[in-house]
Amino acid sequence: MEIGFLITARLKSTRLPGKIMLELNNKPVIWHMIDRLKRSNILDRIILCTSTNPQDKPLVDIAVSENIDYFLGSEEDVILRLYEAAMKFKLDYALNIPADCPLVSLEYIEKVAGKYRETSADFITCYKLPIGLYLWGLKIEAMRRVCEIKKSGETEVWGRYFTDTGLFNVIDIDVPSEYIRP
């Protein structure tokens, strides 16, 4: 089974422009996320999914310099961008988090992938983890179905298509009480 981690990344942020390129310990935030993901033993690919907007070119440069794959897709339709990336790289299963969450939990990457192997659920999350640590697991076929049913080309916030429609098998992984976000 080919498992890929799809990092959703753009440089269009309005509240803190270019936030994933800001430096932490002399490296951009996005570099730290990529470095962290490279430590996972279960990922077959790390794919930086950005847009075709020329302002996102620095992200492609980082992907190339870090020897990871990248995909250029829709600027506004995030779920379509993720689905097309998964198809291009022939993934069987995808994990996802935005690039501004560099502390994504390696432990929960394994738990989400393990839960998928056990259940084949369409959408797996661990929402109770603190912001920046949680992630999503996405069945590729379920992403395709969301792309068919969504009403808009703007899907920056796309999780509700999985959780609120009643059409998908959704699992939220339990989190120990000491880790639950307030």
N, C-alpha and C positions, 0 to 999 in steps of 0.2 A: 504494500500500500504506500503510495507516494503522498507524504504529508508536507505541506508547505506553510510557511508563516508569511502572511500577506501584511506588510506594514503599509498602512494608509498614510500618505504624506503629501502635503502641499505647503507652499510658502505664502499662502494668501491670508493668514491670520490677521484679523483686524484689531483685536484687543492687545496682542503682543506680536507685532509683525516679525516674521521670520524666526519665531520662537524655537523651532527645532534646529536652527542653525546657531543659536546662542551657545556660547562655550561654557562647559563645565570641566574644570581641571584641564584646560587647554584643548579640549576636543568638543565638537558640536554635540548637542543633545542626541541627535539622530545616530551619531557614531556610537554613543554609549548603548543605545538600544540594540544596534546591530551586533556590537561586541557581546552583549548579554545573550542574545539569541544564538550566537555561534557556539555558546557553551552547552546548548541543549543537545542531548544524545538522540533525540527522536525526530528531529526535523531533517527532511531530505533537501529542502530548499528554503532559502530566505529570499523573498521577492519584495522589493520596494515598489509600491504601486502609487504612482504619481500621475499628474495630468499632462496633457499635451501643451499646456500653457508654457511659453518660453521662460517665464520667471521661475519655473520649477527645475530648470536645467542643473543648478547646483546639486540637487538631490540625485540626479542621474550620475553626476561626477563622483559623488560619494559612493554610490552603489558600485560603480566601476572600480574605484580605488580600493574598496573593501571586498571586491571579488564576489559580489552577490548579484543575483538577477534583478532586473527592473522591468516595469511595465508602464507604458504611457497610455492613459485612457481618458475617459470623460472627466472634465473638471468638476461638474456638479453631481453627476449620477454615480455616486460612490459604489453602490451595490453592483451596478453594471461594470464598473471598473474592476472590482474584485472578481466578479464572475468571469469576465474576459481574461483576466490574468490567470485564474485557475485553469481555464480551458487552454490557454496558450502553453502553459507549462505542464499540462496533463496531470494535474493534481487529482488525487482521489478524495482528499480531505484538506480543508484549509483552516488555519487558525488566524485570527486577526485582532489587531489593536491599533489605534492611532499612534503616530510617531511621537506624540508629545507625552507618552507614557513609558519612559525609558526603564522603569523599574518593574516591568511585567514579570510576573512570578514564574520562574522556571519550574518550580514544583507543580504549579497549576497547569502549565503547558502539558506536562506529563499526565496529570489527572484528566484534563479535558480530552486529550487524545485517547487515553485508556477508556474513558466513558463512551467515546464514540465506538471504539472497537467492540465494546460490550453491548451497546444498545443500537447503534446506527441512527441515533437521534439526528434530527434535522438541524437543530440549533442548541448548542451547549454553552452555558455561561457560568460564571461564578461572581454574580453581581454584588454579593455581600462583601467581597474583598474591598479594601480601600481603593479609592480612585487612583489609577495609575498602575495597579497591580493586576487587575482583572483582565480577562480576555474573552474572546468568543470563538467557538468552534462551529464551523459551517460545512454542512454537507453540500457538495457541488450541485447536485440535482435540486436541492431546496433553494439555492441561490438563483438557479435558472427559473424556478417557479415564481420567486419574488419578482424577478425582472419582468415576467409576463403579467403579473397582477398589479404591480405598482401603478399608481395613477399619475405620477409626476416623474420628470427627468431629474428632479432635484431630490437626491436621497442621501444628503449628508448625515441625517439621522434616520437610519434604516432598520434598526432593531425591532421596531414596533410591527413591521411587516411579519416578522416571525412570531413575536409574542402576543400580539393583539388580534390576529385574524382567526385564530382557532384552526388554522389549516396545517399547522406543523407540530411535530413532536419536539417539544422544548424541554430541556433539562437544566435546572440550576443546581450546580454542585454545592453540597453542604460545605460550610466554612466553619472552623472552630470559633467559638464565641469570642475568644481574645483577638481574633483577626477581623471580626465584623466591623465594617465602617459605621460611624455614628449616623 
